[in-house]
């Protein structure tokens, strides 16, 4: 198999959660450009429509599904819809996530539960559903979980996002544990740990600490609009077939200074 063939995703069906904007749309674009058929899900139908138009303009095959993954009862139905559209799922990219900022001593219980419901519970429930209905019966597949460098270390004092950090630390060990279990089915389970990327979710925080982050990053820049594409394609393709249980940090070297 040539290197081009190793990275080719032609005919593969990729489910991307939180795929309507930001990092999710960036990674979906990379998968689609390499030939994957895209199934995008997010809460807002208008944002999904804009993403679909963007991807179709690039020549990608894409269908969108508006769902709130924080509501567990909707997850089996979402998978039903995707299977009706495409017949199977080969690649699951768990990107959907949220955050909330408050000092730990004042952190609202409902905010903690909101973050955990989407960042952890939904990821587990969807992965379980896709795994037992698509990947395990076929004895192949790729699961890519989006963690964060926030799951690898503490925060600067200006950041008060204990639930987000905790959830992303859980994603790291979820990835390792599931890779150990599902390796016997020839399913690769890996994670991406992005650093600071401009996005709707990070905008407020970056207003406060962008200069500090850039100064502490060896490459001297924030993540850009193309910096996760290659990583996502690598982990989704046969090029990573002997890689599982790993967390790839994409942060310009920021975590090496922590």
HUMOVEN-V725205 format. One record per residue. N is the residue number from 1. PSI is psi in degrees with one decimal (none if undefined). OMEGA is omega in whole degrees, 0 to 359 (none if undefined). BURIAL is 1 if it has 9 or more other ideal C-beta (glycine too) atoms within 8 Angstrom, else 0. Layout:
# HUMOVEN-V725205
N:PSI:OMEGA:BURIAL, N:PSI:OMEGA:BURIAL
This chain:
# HUMOVEN-V725205
1:131.5:180:0, 2:166.5:178:0, 3:-41.1:178:0, 4:-40.3:179:0, 5:-35.5:179:0, 6:-35.2:182:1, 7:-5.5:183:1, 8:129.9:180:1, 9:16.5:184:1, 10:126.3:177:0, 11:-13.6:178:0, 12:144.1:178:1, 13:122.0:183:1, 14:120.2:174:1, 15:121.7:180:1, 16:116.3:177:1, 17:150.2:186:1, 18:36.7:189:1, 19:8.1:186:1, 20:-16.5:182:1, 21:175.9:172:1, 22:-141.5:184:1, 23:-35.4:180:1, 24:-44.7:179:1, 25:-37.5:177:1, 26:-47.9:181:1, 27:-38.5:177:1, 28:-39.4:178:1, 29:-44.3:178:1, 30:-44.3:179:1, 31:-42.4:181:1, 32:-39.4:180:1, 33:-24.0:178:1, 34:9.2:171:1, 35:-3.5:181:1, 36:145.4:170:1, 37:127.0:190:1, 38:135.3:170:1, 39:107.6:183:1, 40:138.7:174:1, 41:144.8:176:1, 42:175.2:183:1, 43:-37.2:192:0, 44:118.0:183:0, 45:-35.7:182:0, 46:-38.9:178:0, 47:-36.4:176:1, 48:-40.0:179:1, 49:-41.2:178:1, 50:-41.7:178:1, 51:-41.4:179:1, 52:-44.1:179:1, 53:-42.4:178:0, 54:-47.3:184:1, 55:-38.6:177:1, 56:-33.5:176:1, 57:-24.4:177:0, 58:-0.2:180:1, 59:13.5:181:0, 60:146.5:171:1, 61:124.8:187:0, 62:143.2:170:1, 63:148.9:184:1, 64:152.5:185:1, 65:111.0:181:1, 66:115.2:180:1, 67:150.8:172:1, 68:100.9:185:0, 69:-14.5:178:1, 70:-6.5:176:1, 71:100.5:189:0, 72:-33.1:184:0, 73:-16.8:182:0, 74:-13.2:189:1, 75:-46.4:177:1, 76:-39.1:179:0, 77:-36.3:176:1, 78:-45.8:179:1, 79:-37.9:175:1, 80:-46.2:181:0, 81:-43.0:182:1, 82:-38.3:178:1, 83:-33.6:176:1, 84:-34.0:181:0, 85:-42.4:190:0, 86:-16.6:178:1, 87:-28.1:180:0, 88:174.7:172:0, 89:126.1:181:1, 90:-33.0:186:1, 91:127.4:175:1, 92:117.9:179:1, 93:103.3:182:1, 94:94.3:184:1, 95:-24.5:186:1, 96:136.2:180:1, 97:165.9:178:1, 98:170.4:178:1, 99:173.0:179:1, 100:138.0:183:1, 101:126.8:174:0, 102:149.9:175:1, 103:144.1:185:0, 104:-39.7:184:0, 105:-17.0:180:0, 106:7.9:188:0, 107:123.4:182:1, 108:139.4:179:0, 109:-40.1:182:0, 110:-31.1:177:0, 111:-42.6:176:1, 112:-47.4:182:1, 113:-36.6:179:0, 114:-46.0:180:1, 115:-46.1:182:1, 116:-35.0:182:1, 117:-40.3:181:1, 118:-46.2:188:1, 119:-28.6:183:1, 120:-57.2:185:1, 121:-49.3:182:1, 122:-40.4:179:1, 123:-46.7:179:1, 124:-49.2:185:1, 125:-41.1:179:1, 126:-41.3:179:1, 127:-42.3:177:1, 128:-43.9:182:0, 129:-47.6:180:1, 130:-38.5:180:1, 131:-50.4:186:1, 132:-18.9:181:0, 133:-24.6:186:0, 134:-55.2:191:1, 135:-48.3:183:1, 136:-45.4:178:1, 137:-32.6:182:0, 138:-11.2:181:0, 139:42.3:175:0, 140:160.8:176:0, 141:168.9:181:1, 142:130.3:172:1, 143:125.4:179:1, 144:119.6:181:1, 145:134.4:178:1, 146:108.3:176:1, 147:-134.0:181:1, 148:156.2:171:1, 149:-18.0:175:1, 150:-16.2:176:1, 151:1.0:183:1, 152:-14.7:185:1, 153:178.0:176:0, 154:-169.6:184:0, 155:157.8:161:1, 156:156.3:184:0, 157:-21.2:180:0, 158:-12.1:181:0, 159:128.4:180:1, 160:72.5:185:1, 161:56.0:188:1, 162:-37.0:180:0, 163:-42.8:179:1, 164:-49.1:179:1, 165:-44.1:180:1, 166:-44.1:181:1, 167:-39.7:182:1, 168:-30.2:171:1, 169:-37.4:177:1, 170:-36.9:178:1, 171:-39.2:179:1, 172:-48.4:182:1, 173:-27.1:170:0, 174:-44.3:180:1, 175:-46.7:181:1, 176:-44.2:182:1, 177:-43.4:181:0, 178:-36.4:176:1, 179:-39.4:179:1, 180:-39.3:182:0, 181:-42.6:190:0, 182:1.1:176:1, 183:-35.1:181:1, 184:-16.2:176:0, 185:8.0:181:1, 186:35.6:176:0, 187:126.0:178:1, 188:130.4:180:1, 189:113.6:181:1, 190:169.1:180:1, 191:152.4:170:1, 192:132.2:177:1, 193:89.6:179:1, 194:152.4:169:1, 195:-139.3:183:1, 196:117.1:175:1, 197:136.8:173:1, 198:129.2:179:0, 199:171.3:178:1, 200:-38.3:183:0, 201:-33.2:184:0, 202:-4.7:189:1, 203:-47.0:182:1, 204:-41.8:180:0, 205:-42.6:183:1, 206:-25.6:174:1, 207:-31.4:183:0, 208:-35.3:192:0, 209:10.8:184:1, 210:-47.3:181:1, 211:-39.3:179:0, 212:-42.1:180:0, 213:-48.9:182:1, 214:-41.1:179:1, 215:-29.6:181:0, 216:10.4:181:0, 217:118.8:183:1, 218:-37.0:179:0, 219:-6.1:172:0, 220:33.9:181:0, 221:160.4:170:0, 222:166.7:174:1, 223:149.3:183:1, 224:-174.9:188:0, 225:-9.8:181:0, 226:3.2:191:0, 227:-11.2:175:1, 228:-8.9:183:1, 229:-52.0:183:1, 230:-38.3:179:1, 231:-43.9:180:1, 232:-43.5:179:1, 233:-44.1:178:1, 234:-49.5:183:1, 235:-23.0:179:1, 236:-14.4:189:1, 237:174.4:177:1, 238:-12.2:177:0, 239:-22.7:180:0, 240:24.7:188:1, 241:-19.7:178:0, 242:23.1:180:0, 243:121.3:176:0, 244:151.1:181:1, 245:17.4:185:1, 246:154.7:178:1, 247:109.5:182:1, 248:120.3:182:1, 249:123.8:182:1, 250:88.1:190:1, 251:16.8:180:1, 252:15.2:180:1, 253:4.8:184:1, 254:-41.7:184:1, 255:-17.9:178:1, 256:-14.3:182:0, 257:-2.7:184:0, 258:none:none:0
